[in-house]
Amino acid sequence: MQTRKPIVAGQFYPGRHDSCAAEINEYLQQRTPGESLPETIVARANSGL
């Protein structure tokens, strides 16, 4: 099975895992004090639907 190379990596989000994780962590740090977060956060691709 062949794996397709990413076509849009880095255009809508950081193209590197560590950069993407750092951006997500930055957003999470900006939440309202006292606001709780779910135990698990799952990111998924948006198909545009």
Protein Blocks (a to p, Z undefined) as FASTA:
>chain_A
ZZdddfkgoklocfbfklmmmmmmmmmmmpcehiacdfbdcddddehZZ
